[in-house]
Every structure is written in C-alpha cells, then in structure tokens.
C-alpha cells in the first residue's frame, strides 16, 4: 500500500531494511541511507525549517512512494522504470562496490523521481513557490556527507586515509555534485509541470532513458577507475547485513 504520511514512509523503509538484513540482500543498502535522510527531513519539518511543512511532507511522501513502488515492482517482476531496473539488477553482480549501489539508487531516485514528485506535488502555477523548500534539501543532504564517508570507511578501511589526504575537497565535490543533480531534478520538474498530464508518461519514459545512461557510467566508469573499484571491492569488509547496519 502506498505510504500516506512521512511516518508511513519511514515504517515501510524500515520493513525493507529489516527484510534485506534477514535475507542478506544488497537491496538494503540504498533504503538504509534513504531512511536516514527521511528521518532528517521529518525533523526539519517538525522544527519549522521549511517554508511550508505540510507541503514538504506531501512532496516527501509522493517522492518516497516512487521508490517503494519500484521496489515492489522489482520484487513482483512487474514493469518499472529502466533506471530503477538497472539499480536493482546490479545486486546480482559481485563487482559493484557499496558506493556504486548507493549512487545507482540516488541516480534513479533523485535524477528521475524527484522531479516527477515535485511536478505532482503542486499545480503548475504553484511550482515556483516550492523551489526554496526544494533547495533546502541540498543542505540536509550535504550535512550527511561526512557521516556517510565515515560509514563507508568502516566497510573499506583505506577510505579514511584517502579522506584524510583529500581534506575538505571531497566534501566540497560531493556537495557540489549533489547540487548539480538536484538542479537537474528541478529542471525536470519544470518540464513535467508544463507538460499536459496525458503526455507525462511518454515524457517520463524519455527522461528515464537519459538517466539510464548515467547509471551505465556508474557501473562502468572507465578502465582505470574500474581497476581502482575492483581493488576497493576486494578490500570491502563485513557481511551484507553488517554493511546495512553500518549505513543505518
């Protein structure tokens, strides 16, 4: 059943995470991180950090239901967007590192789902009023970058030395990359909001094809980077369930 509140979203994400830990499934990596973000958004709503908390919860729920629906479609072998299909199918491959699994989920959910959700949250003439709260999420995601790096360092211990060498440059690049991604999501929201409802499914399919191209780069980033990621993969520690618990 679709979630109706942000608490319902958190509850369903928790169920998926617990299922993934029990079944040692890499499908649990992304929702473990996603639940953390959702809890932070809920706290932001309760603290009045958004201009319109009720509207932000509506956006969050519509946004999350796109992931929840995609997860259910994958489990039931029913049609889903190509960007989510490639992200879910990656769990059957040994080679992708934890970070790649997270990036595949973020690519499908932020680059595609977020813009769709924003366009569905408000009427076209109200979309500009949503932008400030939409951009506020950048700050929330950016505040979690260090925490995620620390967690990934528990999975691949050498990361903490690379992070120390890189200083603050990696955090800046991560935040900058997230801003570019969310700016793209906003452009998608504007395009879809201006598209007649009857034509939106066709437009979404077109956008999905573009997002899939990024997914393919995440999985196959070039020879040298693939060699480096193979080195990372051999160095990853802990069971799947333990990694999920680290990401929680």
VENQUIMO-V392021 format. One record per helix or strand of 2 or more residues. SS is the DSSP state (hx for helix, st for strand). FROM is the first residue (numbers start at 1). TO is the last residue. Records with the same first field share a line. If there is no record, write none. Layout:
BEGIN
SS: FROM-TO + FROM-TO
END
This chain:
BEGIN
hx: 6-22 + 28-46 + 53-76 + 82-92 + 98-121 + 124-143 + 145-155 + 159-166 + 169-193 + 197-219 + 223-235 + 240-247
END
